[in-house]
Amino acid sequence: MSVRSMTGFSSVRKASGPDEIAISLKSVNHRGLDLHFHLPPELDAIETELRAILKGAIARGHVQIQVTLIRSIQSAAGLNGKLMSEYVTAFREAQRLFGLPNQEPDLNAALRMPGMLQLGGDTEVSQEVAAAALAGAQEALEVFNQCRGTEGAAMAKEMRERTAALLRMVARMDEIRAGAAPAFQKRLRERMAELLAGAPIEPQRLAQEAALAADRSDIAEELIRLKTHAGQLDGLLAGEGEVGKRLDFLLQEMNREANTILSKTGGLGDLGLTITELALAAKSEIDKIRELALNLE
């Protein structure tokens, strides 16, 4: 399967003889898989099977599973007279309190209320109804994952575009870095001359100090790691399974590399300022990629 978003929705209705079953799935982001079932009492027995179906196809997300069993009059053994009486009384009271026009209660709406049609004390449903509910859940799951896959593909596309922009910034920083060493040595020599106030200094010692300072300010390794991580990011997006957590860890590493670059380029004058601007822009891209990654399964 391709990368998928953790947010999605689907709704399916299945007929089972004279009855009807409505199944809906809705999910939002979560650090793990968190399933919440809302089933009618008649279908409590199939929760374990429903859980197994969903766990086999969803890795992460807070998922709400709503199943509604709409019983027909033919399936009902009788009317819940007490509940119907309470419904009519409440309907009339609402008309009186709020000055609503006089009209008759909606019988169709009343009969759809949970518990209005009784099953004669037997809350079991037939195997046919249970099978229809499971089949409907499977259909809803397929639509649900298609929805999440479509959203995930759009996010992956944007992440790749931002990664390409990041690599262009890395390439530009690498170009600047290549020409920064001579400039840095010149700046260091001028600064040391100011501090020594004309006192002589051995050229060899100056070269050693310049080399050490240049090494401390060199960002070659950080740029190489950023390029490597960018390639790994693209590989994760091209892969399958649960990638959101791995992407988040990888992007944290990329953010650290960008921070290190910023900490190393303070003494390079105008060249350092340009690298700083590029590194800040790179951090911005990394943050935006990470925001998208947090929504992936």
C-alpha positions in Angstrom: 0.0 0.0 0.0 1.1 3.6 -0.6 1.5 6.2 2.1 -1.8 7.2 3.6 -3.2 10.0 5.6 -4.4 9.3 9.1 -7.6 11.3 8.5 -10.4 9.8 6.5 -14.2 9.1 6.3 -16.5 6.6 4.6 -20.1 5.5 4.9 -21.8 2.4 3.5 -25.4 1.1 3.8 -26.2 -2.6 3.4 -29.6 -4.3 3.1 -30.2 -7.6 4.9 -33.7 -8.8 4.1 -36.1 -6.2 5.3 -33.5 -4.6 7.6 -30.8 -2.1 6.8 -27.3 -1.6 8.3 -25.4 1.7 8.1 -21.7 1.7 8.8 -19.4 4.7 8.9 -15.7 5.1 9.6 -14.1 8.4 10.7 -10.5 8.9 11.8 -8.1 11.7 13.0 -4.5 11.7 13.9 -3.2 9.6 16.8 0.2 8.3 17.9 -1.1 4.7 17.6 -4.2 2.7 16.6 -7.1 3.7 18.7 -10.4 2.0 17.8 -13.7 3.2 19.2 -16.9 1.2 18.4 -20.5 2.4 18.6 -22.6 -0.6 18.0 -26.3 -1.4 18.7 -26.8 -4.0 21.4 -27.9 -6.5 18.8 -24.5 -6.4 17.2 -22.2 -6.4 20.2 -21.2 -10.0 19.4 -19.4 -9.0 16.2 -17.1 -6.4 17.7 -14.2 -8.8 18.0 -14.5 -9.7 14.3 -14.8 -6.0 13.3 -11.7 -5.2 15.4 -9.7 -7.9 13.6 -10.8 -6.6 10.2 -9.8 -3.0 11.0 -6.5 -3.9 12.7 -5.5 -5.8 9.6 -5.8 -2.7 7.4 -5.2 0.4 9.6 -1.9 1.0 11.4 -2.4 4.4 13.1 -5.2 6.8 13.9 -8.1 7.5 16.3 -10.9 5.7 14.4 -14.6 6.0 15.2 -16.7 3.0 14.0 -20.5 3.7 14.0 -22.9 0.9 13.1 -26.6 1.5 13.0 -29.2 -1.3 12.6 -32.4 0.0 11.1 -35.1 -2.7 11.8 -38.2 -2.9 9.6 -41.6 -3.2 11.0 -41.7 -6.8 9.6 -38.6 -7.7 11.7 -40.0 -6.2 14.9 -42.1 -8.4 17.3 -43.9 -5.3 18.6 -44.0 -1.6 19.3 -42.5 -0.2 22.5 -45.7 1.5 23.6 -44.1 3.2 26.6 -41.3 4.8 24.5 -43.8 5.9 21.8 -46.0 7.5 24.5 -43.1 9.4 25.9 -42.1 10.5 22.4 -45.6 11.9 21.6 -45.8 13.6 25.0 -42.4 15.2 24.4 -43.4 16.3 20.9 -46.6 18.0 22.2 -44.7 19.6 25.1 -42.2 21.1 22.7 -45.0 22.5 20.6 -46.6 24.1 23.6 -43.3 25.6 25.1 -42.0 27.0 21.8 -45.3 28.0 20.2 -44.7 25.7 17.2 -47.5 25.0 14.7 -49.8 22.2 15.5 -48.9 19.1 13.5 -48.8 15.4 14.0 -45.6 13.6 15.2 -43.5 12.0 12.4 -44.3 8.3 12.7 -41.4 7.3 10.4 -38.9 9.3 12.6 -40.4 7.7 15.7 -40.1 4.2 14.5 -36.4 4.7 13.6 -35.6 5.6 17.2 -33.4 3.0 19.0 -35.6 0.7 21.0 -38.9 1.8 19.5 -39.4 -1.5 17.7 -38.9 -4.4 20.1 -37.8 -7.9 19.3 -40.0 -9.6 21.8 -37.2 -9.9 24.4 -34.8 -11.5 22.0 -31.9 -9.1 21.3 -30.1 -11.6 19.0 -29.9 -11.0 15.3 -29.7 -13.6 12.6 -26.4 -14.7 11.1 -27.5 -13.1 7.9 -27.7 -9.6 9.6 -24.3 -10.2 11.3 -22.7 -11.3 8.0 -24.2 -8.2 6.3 -22.7 -6.0 9.0 -19.3 -7.5 8.6 -19.5 -7.3 4.8 -20.6 -3.6 5.0 -17.6 -2.9 7.4 -15.3 -4.4 4.8 -16.7 -2.2 2.0 -16.6 0.9 4.3 -12.9 0.0 5.1 -12.0 -0.2 1.4 -13.6 3.2 0.7 -12.0 4.6 3.8 -8.5 3.5 2.8 -9.0 4.9 -0.7 -9.9 8.2 0.8 -6.8 8.2 3.0 -4.6 7.0 0.2 -5.7 9.9 -2.1 -5.0 12.4 0.7 -1.7 10.7 1.5 -0.6 10.9 -2.1 -1.3 14.6 -2.3 0.8 15.2 0.9 3.6 13.0 -0.4 3.7 15.0 -3.6 4.0 18.3 -1.6 6.7 16.7 0.6 8.8 15.7 -2.4 8.5 19.2 -3.9 9.7 20.7 -0.6 12.5 18.2 -0.4 13.6 19.2 -3.9 13.7 22.8 -2.8 15.7 21.8 0.2 18.3 20.0 -1.9 18.6 23.2 -4.1 19.4 25.1 -0.9 21.9 22.5 0.2 23.7 22.6 -3.2 23.9 26.4 -3.0 25.4 26.3 0.5 27.9 23.7 -0.7 29.0 26.1 -3.5 29.4 28.9 -1.0 31.3 26.7 1.4 33.8 25.7 -1.3 34.9 29.4 -1.6 34.6 30.2 2.1 37.9 28.8 3.3 40.2 31.4 1.7 37.9 34.2 2.7 37.8 32.9 6.2 41.6 32.7 6.4 41.9 36.2 5.1 39.4 37.5 7.7 41.2 35.6 10.5 44.6 37.0 9.5 43.2 40.6 9.5 41.6 40.0 12.8 44.7 38.6 14.4 46.8 41.4 13.0 44.5 43.9 14.7 44.7 42.0 18.0 48.5 41.7 17.9 48.9 45.4 16.9 51.7 44.7 14.5 53.5 42.1 16.6 55.1 39.4 14.5 53.5 36.0 14.2 54.9 32.9 12.5 53.2 32.1 9.2 53.1 28.4 10.2 51.3 29.2 13.4 48.8 31.4 11.6 48.1 28.7 9.1 47.5 26.2 11.8 45.1 28.5 13.7 43.3 29.3 10.5 43.0 25.6 9.6 41.6 24.8 13.0 39.1 27.6 12.9 38.1 26.7 9.3 37.6 23.1 10.4 35.3 24.2 13.2 33.3 26.3 10.8 33.2 23.7 8.0 29.7 22.5 7.2 30.6 19.9 4.6 29.6 16.9 6.9 26.2 18.5 7.7 25.5 19.2 4.1 26.4 15.6 3.2 24.1 14.3 5.9 21.2 16.6 4.8 21.5 15.2 1.2 21.6 11.6 2.5 18.6 12.2 4.8 16.7 13.8 1.8 17.3 10.6 -0.2 16.1 8.5 2.7 12.9 10.7 3.0 12.1 10.1 -0.6 12.7 6.3 -0.1 10.3 6.2 2.8 7.6 8.0 0.8 8.1 5.5 -2.0 7.8 2.6 0.4 4.8 0.9 2.1 3.4 0.5 5.6 3.6 2.7 8.6 6.0 5.5 7.6 4.8 8.5 9.7 6.9 7.7 12.8 10.0 7.0 10.8 9.6 10.2 8.8 9.2 12.2 12.0 12.5 10.8 13.4 14.3 11.4 10.2 13.1 15.0 10.0 14.2 15.7 13.6 17.7 14.6 12.4 17.5 16.9 9.4 16.5 19.8 11.7 19.5 19.2 13.9 21.8 19.3 10.9 20.3 22.7 9.9 20.8 24.0 13.4 24.4 22.9 13.4 25.0 24.7 10.1 23.6 27.9 11.7 25.8 27.6 14.7 29.0 27.2 12.5 28.5 30.1 10.1 28.7 33.1 12.4 32.3 34.1 11.6 32.3 34.1 7.8 31.1 37.6 7.1 28.9 38.1 4.1 29.4 34.5 3.0 28.2 33.3 6.5 25.2 35.6 6.3 24.2 34.1 3.0 24.6 30.5 4.3 22.6 31.5 7.4 19.7 32.8 5.2 19.8 29.5 3.2 19.9 27.4 6.4 16.9 29.3 7.8 15.0 28.7 4.6 16.0 25.0 4.8 14.7 24.8 8.4 11.4 26.3 7.2 11.1 23.6 4.5 12.0 20.9 7.0 9.3 22.2 9.5 6.7 22.2 6.7 7.6 18.7 5.6 7.3 17.6 9.2 3.9 19.1 9.6 2.7 17.1 6.7 4.5 13.9 8.0 2.6 14.1 11.3 -0.6 13.5 9.3 0.7 10.3 7.7 -0.1 6.8 8.9 
